Amino acid sequence: MIRGKETFIAHVSACLGRDKVPAAPAPFTLPHDVHHKYLQNADQEELKGVFKINSEAMGTTVYECAFEDLNETLVTAVNSFNKGRVVMADHSFFREQGVTTAMRKEISDLYLWDTSKSREENMANAETAMVGITMAEMGLAETGTVILFSHGGSGRSVSLLPTYSITVLRAEDLRPRLTQGLAFLKEQKAPLPSSINFVSGASSTADIELVAVKGVHGPLKIAYVVVG
C-alpha cells in the first residue's frame, strides 16, 4: 500500500504552479509532425532503395526478386551462408507461394516448425539449425528493420537460435519508419502475439575496447529477401 501518495502528488503540483491536482495528465502534443512526413510520398521502388541502403549499412545482405523467383533466391541465400540444417516457419505465405514444397525438394535437411510437436522439440531443432527462415510482417526503410510476429507456426526461436537468419519481406509491406510500424501494431484487430521483434541486422556490441562483435545475442549474419 502506498502511503502519502496524495500528499506527495499535491506537493509536486504546487511546485509546478498548479492550484490543484489534475484529474488526468494533460495530452502530449508534439510541436511538429516531421515523423509523419519522412518519405511520405515515396513509392515502392524508393522505399526498397532506402531499405536496402540502410540494411546493408548494418551488414545485412539484401536480395531482391519477383514472386516467381522467390524459391530460387531463397536457395541461393541459404547456400551463401552454409549448407546444413534449415529450420523454416510454417507461414501461410510460404504455403500459398509453394515455398514450403520447393524448399523440401531443394534442401535435404529441412525442419518445418510443427505445432503438433512440443515447444522443447521445436526449439531443439531451431538450436541445431544453421539457417532459420522467417516471414516479416513489415519492413521499415529508415532503419533497415523488419517486424517479426511470433505465432503458432513460427516461434521466435526460428530467427534467434540458428547461426544465420533469412527473413522474407514483401515489397508492398515496406513503410518509411518506426512511426508507421507502431501505427500498424495499434491498428491490429486481433490480440497481439506474445513476442514482436524489431530486427535491424545482426546483434552486435562494442563494449569491450570498442571492438565491434557481431552475433552477440542471435545469428552471426542476417539476410533479407525482398519479394515483389
N, C-alpha and C positions, 0 to 999 in steps of 0.2 A: 504494500500500500504506500502510495506517495503522500508524504506529509508536507504541508505548507505550499502545495502546488499553486493555489490561487494567489497566495501572498507573494510568491516569487514572480509569477507572471504579471501581477499588478505592479510590482516594483519595476520590472523591465518596461512595461507600457508607459509608466510615469517618466522613466528616463528617456523614452522616445518622444515625450511631449504629448502623450495621449491622455485624455481625461478619464477614459475607461477602457477596459479590456475588450477588444473587438470580438464579436461572436464567431467570426471566421477569418482566416488570413485573407488579406487583400489579393485579388487576382494579379498575377505577374504579367506585365505587358512588356514585350521586347521593344526596344527603341527602333528596330529596323527589321526587315524581313529578307536579308541577304541570303539566309539559309534556304529560302524557298526559290530564290532567283537563280542560284547557281545551276547552269546548264539546263534551265527550264525550257529552252527552245531547241535543245539538241535532239537530233533524230537518232535512230537506232545505230547507224554507222558511226556517228560521232561518239556516242556513248561507248560503243565497242572499242573505239580507238583510245579513248581516255582510260577505260578499264584495263586494256592491255598494257598501256604505258605504265600505269601505276602498279599493276600486278607484277610486271617484270622488274620494276624498281625494287620490289620486295623479294626478288629472287624466285618468283613463281613462273613456271613455264606456261604459256598460253597457246592452245591450239584453237583454230577456227575452222569450222566445216559446215557443210549443208547437212540436212537431216539424213539424206540418202548415204552420206559418207561417215555417219557417226560411228558405226561399228568398226570400220577400218581405222578411223582415227583413234578410237579407244584402244584398240590392239597396239597401235603404234606407240601410244602414250604409256601403256603397260610395259611394253618391251624396252622402252627407253630407260626405264628405271632398273628393273631386274626381273629375270624370269624366276618365278616361284609361286607360292600360293597367293591367290587373289580372293579377297572377300568383297562381296558386292551387295548393296542394298536391294531389297525386294521392293522396288518402287513402281507405281503404276505406269509412269512414263517409260521406264525401261521395258516393261512388258508390252505396252502398246506399240513401241517403236521396234520391237523384235530384238532389242539389245541383249536381253537375258538369254534368249535362244542362241544368238550369234556368239556370245561370249563363251557359252558352254561348248560350242564347236571349236572355237579358236584356242581356248585356254584349258589345258588338261586338268589343272588343279584349281578349280573354281568352287568357292563356297558361297552359296546364296543365303543371306540372313533368313532364318527359318523360325517363324513364330510358334511352330509346333514343338520346337525344342526349348530346352531350358535357357534361362539367361546366362548361366555359367557356361553352357556348351557353346552358345553363340559367341560369347566373349573370348573363350579359349581359342576358337577358330580365328577370330579377328586378331588376337595377340600373336598367333603364329604366322599370320599372313605377311607377305612382302608388300602387297599393294591393296589399298582399300578404295572402292569406287562408290561415290555417293552422288545424290542429286540435290542441287541447290534450289531453294525457294525463290531467291532473288540475288542479284549482284549489284554492288554499289560502286559506280565508276570512280568517284573521287579518291577512294582508298584501296581499290582493287580487292574489295571484300565480298565474300559470299555468305549468305544466311542459310544455315542448315537446321532443319527440324528433326528432332528425334521422334520416331513413330514406330508402330508395330513392326514394320519391315526394315527399319534402319535405326538401330541403337547408335548412340554417339561413339561407341567403340569402333564402328566401321571407319570413321575418319580420324580417330585419335590413336588407336593401338598399332596399326600396320606401320612398317618402316617408311612407306611412301603413300601419298594420298592423291587421288584424282577426283575432281568434282566436275560434274556435267552441269552446264548452265544454259538455259535457253536465252538467246539474244533478246527476245521480247520481254524477258524478266529483268533486264538491266534498268536501273534507276540512277539518278545523279549522285545521291549521297545519303548519309545516315538519316536525314530528315524524312525522306521517303520510306526508308526501311522501318523506322519507328511508326510512321503512319500506317504502313502495311500491317504491322502487328496489331495496332489498335483497331483496325477495320475487320479483323478476323471474327467471323460469326461463331465458329466452333471454339471450344476451350483451347487455349494454347498448350503445346506439348510441355512435358516436364523439363526438356532441355532445348534451348535455342542457342546455337553457336554462331557468332560473327567471326569468320576466319579471314585474316588478312595475311596470307603467307605462312610459312613455317614459323613456329615459335622460336624466339631467339633471346639471348641475353648478352650483355657486355659488362656485367657487374665485376667480373674478375679481370683486373688490369686492362679494362676497356677493350678486351678481345672478344669480338662477336662470335658466339657459338650458336649454331642452328639446331633445331630439333630438340630443344630442351624439354618441352612438355608434350611432345607429339611427334608426328612424322618428320623425317630429316629433310624431305623435299616434297613440294606440292605442285600439282599441275591442274590447270583448268581447261576444260573443253567447252568452248562457246559454240553452240549449235544454232543455225538459223541465219 
